[in-house]
């Protein structure tokens, strides 16, 4: 696993060699159903529906939880969505939102904004972060998506914040 990670951290993928990082790294592998205590963090993993193997993660510490579920087409798989169970009660859910309804492409391994909203409602999270945007969308289009997504959310349930992920964004979980 370390060799694979080190390969990903070479030019042209990453400008710093893994051995040059000013940190002591311990590399491990998580699989579907993993539930590990890593320092003060509890990390759980679940397999998600995608053409290539992919995992979603729940990270908990200090009575707060963050769920990261990108590259998921689970809302369209016809099976129980593992992201809902993983995200239940989380403070923040970062969810794939590549498509609007009109440009959804089945079997591409990505979700729509509406399906991400549905997952957030079902899992009763406090905040939904829409992530993995179509690279052809402009900042203005993403701003409109954010406003529309919050309106969709408010029509379903009150109290869940919707945020559109942006480069450099920092959130308090």
N, C-alpha and C positions, 0 to 999 in steps of 0.2 A: 504494500500500500504506500509506503514512504517513497518508493521509486516512482510510482505513478504520480504522486503529488509533486515530487521533485521535477518530473518531466513537464508537468503543467506550469511550473514556475521557472521556465526558461524562455529566452527570447525566441519567438516574437510574442509569446503569451504573457510573460511577466518579466520585468527588467531586473529582478533581484534573484540570485540563486538561493535556494532554500537553506543552504549551509551558511550563507552570509547574513541571515536574519539575526538580529541581536536578541535571541530568545532560545530557551531550551525547549525543543518541541518533542512531544510524545504523540505519535501518530497511531490511531486505532481505527477500527472499522465498525460502523453501526449497520444493523440490518433491520428488516421488518420486525417489529416487536421489541427491539432493543429498549432497555430501560436502564440507564447508567447514571451513576453519581460521579460527576467529574468536578472535583473541588467542591464548591458550594452550589454547583449547578446540577439539576436533575435533567437529563436529556432523554427524550423518548423519540422513537422513529416509527414511521408507518410507510409501507409501500403505497405509492399512488399510481394512478392510471396514466401511462405515458408510453409512447412507442419504444423508448429506451428505458431501462430500469431507472427508477427515481424514488426518492424518499422525501417525505415531509418530516419536519422536526418540531417538537415542543420543548422549549427550554424554560425551566422554572428556577427561581431563586427569590428569596425574601418575600414569599407569598405573592409573587407576580409571575405571569406566564406570557411567553411570546411563542407564536406558531408561525413557521415559515413553510409555505406550501406553494412553490412555484413549479412550473412545468407539470400541471395537473389538468387532466381532462375528466376527472372523476365525476363531475356533475352529469356527464353525458355517457357514462360507461354502462348504465343499466344495472349497476351493482350498488350496494351500500357504500356511501362515500366515507372513506376512512378519515378524511380531513375534518368532518363534522365531529366525530368522536375525539379526535386528537385536540381540536380547538375548543371544545366545550368549556365555557367559563373563562377563556383566556382574556388577558387584558388587551392584547394586540394580535391580530391575524394578518399576516402578510400573504396575500393570495394572488395567484396568476390572474391577470385580467387583460390578456392580449387582444381579445376581440370585443367589438360591439355585436349585437345580435345579427346585424345585416352582413357582417363579413366573417362570421364563424366558419371555420374549416374543420370538419370532423376528421379525426385521426391524426391531427397535427400535434396533439398532446397539450393543448392549451384551453383555457376557459374564457367565458364571456364575463363582462362586468356584471351583468345581471345574475349570472350563476354565482359569482363571488359574493354578491350581496345576499343571495339566498343561503349560502353556506354560513355567512356571518350571523344571519338571523337565526338559523337552526342551532348554531353553536353558542349563541348568546354571548358573543364577545363584546368588549367595550369599544374597540376601534378596529376598523378594517382599513388596511393599506393596500390599495390597488397597485399591483406590481407587474412587471414584464409586459410593458407596453409595446404596441406595434411600432417598429422603428420609423415608419413613415408618418406617424402622427406628429403634428406640430405642438409646441407648447400651448398655443391658443386652444387647439382641439382638446388637449389634456385638461386645460382649465375648465372648458365646457363640460367635459366628461365628469370632472370632480363635482361640479355644481349639480348636474343631472343625477349623478349617483347618490349624492346626499339626499336629493328630493325623493328618489326611488326608495332609499332606506327609510326616510321619515314616513313615507306612506305605509310601510310595512310594520315598523316598530320605532319607538322613540328611544333616544339615548345611545345609539351607536354612531360614533363619529366615522366619517369616510374621508380618507386622505389619499391623494394621488402621489405616489412615490416620485421623488425627484433626486437628481444627482446632488449629493452633498447634504441631503436632508438628515436631520438628527431628531429622534423622538425619545421622550422619556416613557419607558414602558410602565 
